[in-house]
Amino acid sequence: MSCSKVVLITGASMGLGRDMAEMLAADGWTVFGTSRDPERYSPEGRQMLALDVTDDASVRACVQQVMQRAGRLDALVNNAGYGLSAFAEEASVEEIRAQFETNYIGVHRMCRTVLPIMRAQGHGRIVNISSLAGLFGTPPSAHYAASKHALEGYSQTMRFEVAQFGIHISVVEPGLTKSAFRENVAEPAEPLAAYDRLRTHLREMGPRSEERAHPSIVVARTVRRVLRARNPRLRYTCTPLDWMAAHLRCWLPERAMHWIVRKVFGV
Ligand SMILES: NC(=O)c1ccc[n+]([C@@H]2O[C@H](COP(=O)([O-])OP(=O)(O)OC[C@H]3O[C@@H](n4cnc5c(N)ncnc54)[C@H](OP(=O)(O)O)[C@@H]3O)[C@@H](O)[C@H]2O)c1
């Protein structure tokens, strides 16, 4: 049984989740990370468990293992996710379902499984990794943005419901961050030729955007900040630029926001 605080981080094999796991382990947490293929990873300072957030039995088995090994669960970071890089019209219903199965329903599966444990403990923290796309979508990721908007609404509402049990819900909203995310995006099975000009333009922009992406460590620092806070807020951005982007959306008139996006994305 563990005497240090215990955190479970979904999707900790690479990218943002791996950085969070390393940073929280260095901060004294007992860290459980997950992967669909945990045998491929043997990180120091944390235990890797098998987890596919789209599978009920896998979620139950993963949380059971944490409880068997550590006897408690103080925090859950719902980080596992991927992007569907498809224009709104060209994504099939199956592709949209798969996007929501991981990014939204997967988070709900995790919450539904850990909340009884946290309620019994009388405390707990859940940090959901959303995105600036959860506040404002840009092409070609309408369904990714929709899944993260859903996650925002879910987290904001659940925060009211579980506060009475001593459980805090927060969302972290990273902007463009360096990771394998863009290599792991799902492409539409049936791309529409009508969008080829825009697709090519956005692909050409890719390397420049990648240069502007911030290092994944800034997201890990933000998650650590949420977990250290006495009274964590609902929403956290990760850099001053992301904070500005999140707030411009509220301050600027709709037309101005659209003008900026059209200029930046060439639409
Ligand atoms: N990178 C960005 O620019 C950015 C910006 C905003 C928000 N985000 C969000 O940050 C989170 C992490 O993304 P990342 O950039 O670190 O991407 P990444 O490098 O592609 O890592 C994705 C992680 O999710 C896990 N995963 C994917 N599908 C899963 C499933 N069905 N069940 C369990 N685990 C699954 C993967 O684990 P295995 O493959 O090992 O199973 C991997 O560890 C995502 O929620 C993403 O939407 C990223």
The ligand as a Gaussian input file, in Angstrom:
#p B3LYP/6-31G(d) Opt

LIG

0 1
 N       -0.093000      17.923000     -28.897000
 C       -0.930000      18.921000     -28.989000
 O       -0.722000      19.885000     -29.773000
 C       -2.159000      18.945000     -28.108000
 C       -2.826000      20.181000     -27.942000
 C       -3.970000      20.226000     -27.160000
 C       -4.428000      19.095000     -26.523000
 N       -3.782000      17.903000     -26.693000
 C       -4.327000      16.728000     -26.011000
 O       -3.326000      16.150000     -25.192000
 C       -3.584000      14.755000     -25.011000
 C       -2.303000      13.958000     -25.276000
 O       -1.893000      14.182000     -26.613000
 P       -0.373000      14.105000     -27.097000
 O       -0.091000      15.363000     -27.791000
 O        0.518000      13.666000     -25.990000
 O       -0.526000      12.939000     -28.208000
 P        0.336000      11.599000     -28.461000
 O        1.789000      11.887000     -28.335000
 O       -0.208000      11.056000     -29.730000
 O       -0.093000      10.656000     -27.232000
 C       -1.388000      10.151000     -27.134000
 C       -1.514000       9.216000     -25.937000
 O       -2.884000       8.763000     -25.863000
 C       -2.900000       7.356000     -25.733000
 N       -4.119000       6.819000     -26.348000
 C       -4.628000       7.073000     -27.579000
 N       -5.768000       6.390000     -27.774000
 C       -5.989000       5.675000     -26.644000
 C       -7.005000       4.770000     -26.205000
 N       -8.030000       4.414000     -26.990000
 N       -6.922000       4.243000     -24.953000
 C       -5.903000       4.566000     -24.141000
 N       -4.890000       5.393000     -24.491000
 C       -4.942000       5.940000     -25.733000
 C       -1.618000       6.860000     -26.418000
 O       -1.211000       5.663000     -25.768000
 P       -0.879000       4.250000     -26.515000
 O       -0.819000       4.518000     -28.006000
 O        0.447000       3.842000     -25.949000
 O       -2.006000       3.366000     -26.101000
 C       -0.628000       7.996000     -26.078000
 O        0.008000       7.747000     -24.852000
 C       -4.732000      14.405000     -25.971000
 O       -5.945000      14.342000     -25.241000
 C       -4.773000      15.596000     -26.920000
 O       -6.057000      15.820000     -27.464000
 C       -2.647000      17.805000     -27.471000

